[in-house]
Amino acid sequence: MKKLLTLLLAVVIGVPCLAQQMRMGLVKDEDGYTNIRKGPGTKYEIVDQVPDGMFINFAKGTNGWYKVYTTYTSGEPQDFLGYMSANKIVVPPRQGAWKEVAQVKDEDGYTNIRKGPGTKYAIVGKVRDGGYILISGEYNDRWYKVYTQKGVFRGYISANKVMRMESPAF
């Protein structure tokens, strides 16, 4: 009886640890889409493609690949789709500093990212039209701070060159 009680207690305590923690992320790929594969690696068959800028549900996978799901209910994954490379998903920072998603709306082909908030500052990068970026309005209403997928500050972008998107709560 003591062994059975110990086994039951171990199962009850261990079950919550087995549940996969679901998160939501933003697909970010300069090619315009990211592949979902049958297994965790490029050698596996492509089962679907997700456009750049889409929000997806994912959970921890293996070897740099996340498990991707269509939905989740009460924190539990539903409708497993396959695997996506972890470096193609923007994972929101947990310290309450989620950067907003914005889409570049300029019509000249690309928009500059500058070292400082103004055209007098050097260009440190470019974003193509229609591309999705992470911004924050921490500077002022005319210039936004731009961040990499990992949440690292990159530079500044003119506020009139981007369209702020509705981001889901994480």
N, C-alpha and C positions, 0 to 999 in steps of 0.2 A: 504494500500500500504506500509506503514511504517513497519507493522508486517511482510509482505512478504519479503521486502528488508532485514530486520534483520534476518529472518529465512534463506534466501539465503546466506547471508554473513556468518552466523554461519556454514552452511553446507560447503561452500567453504573453510573456515579456518579450519574446523574440519576434512575434508577428508584426508589431508596428515597425520594427527595424527593416522588415522585408518589403514593406510598401515603398513604391517608387515615388520620390518627390517630384511632382510635376511642376514645370515652370513654363513660362511663355517667353519667346524670344523673337527677334526680328531677323529674317533671312537677309543677308547682305552679301552680294556677289557681283563683282564688276562685269561678269559675263551676261548678267540680266536674269539668270536663273540658277538654281542649285539642284542637283540630282538627289533623289531619295533612292537608296539601294536596298536589295534584299538582305544584305549582311553588312557588317562593319568594315568596309574596305572598298577600294576602287575595283577590285577584281570581281565584285558581286554585280549581278544584273541590275540595271536601272529600272525601277518600277514606276517612278513618277518624277516630275520636275516641279519645283516651287519657284514662282517669280520673285525677283529681288523686291524687297519691301513688304513681303507678306509676314504676318505674325503667325507663329506656329506653336504648338504644344510639344514639349519634349521632356525627356527624363534621362537620367544618367545611362550611358551605354558602356562601351568598352573601347580601349585603344584610340581615343580621340574621336569617337563617333557617338552621337546621341541617338536614342530611340525616339522616333517621331510618331505622334498620334494626332488623330483628327480632333478629338475632344477629350475632356475629362469630367468626371462627376465626383463630387466630394473628395477631390484630391486623388482619385484613382484613375489611371489611364484607361482610355476606351479607344477602340478601333485603331490598332497598331498599323502604321503604314510601312515602316522600314527604318533605315538608318541614314543619318545625314552627318557629314563632317562637322565636327564641333567648331572649326574655324570659319564656318559659313553662317554661324548664328551669333547675333549680338545678344549677349547675356546682360540684362540690366544689373547695375551695381545694387547691392543690398543696403547701403548706408543711407537710403532715402534721397540719393542724389541722381535719380533716374533722369537722363537727358531726354528731351522730347525728340520725336521723329519728325523730320522735315524732308520735303522733296524739293530739289532744285528746279526752279521754274523759268530760268533765264532762257532766251531763245537764240543765243549766240553759239551754242554747242557745248559750252562749259562755263563754270563760274570759278573765280579765283578764291582761294583761301589765303588770307594774309597774316603776316606776323603780328600785326596790331590792328586796332579798330579804325581803319581808314585806308583810302587808296594810296596814301603816301608811304605805306608800309610795304615791305618786300612780299612777293608771292611765295608761299611755302608749299602750295599744292593746288590742285584743280579737281572739280567735281563735274561730271558730265550732266547735261540736261536730263531731267527725269530721274537722276540718281537720288538715293535716300541717304540722309546723313543724320547724325545725332547732334543736337544743338542744345544750348541753354541760353536764356536771356539774361544771364548774370551780368553782362556788361551794360547795355542800354537797349532802347527800342530800335536803334538804327543798325546795330551790329550784334550778331550772336556769336558766342563761343562755339567752336566746332570740336567734336571729340571722335576718336577712333572707335572701332568696334569694342575695344577693351575698356573704353571710358577714359582714355588718356587724352588730355588737351592737345589739340593740333594747331589751332589758330582761330582767325575770325572770318566771318562771312557776312556780307551785306544782307540786312533783314529783308530788303525788297527783292532779293534774288531767290528767296525760298518760300515755300508754302508749308506752314505748320500743320502737322497731321494729328488726328485724334489718336492718342496712345491709350491702350488698355491699362487698367490698374494692375500692378504686379504684387 
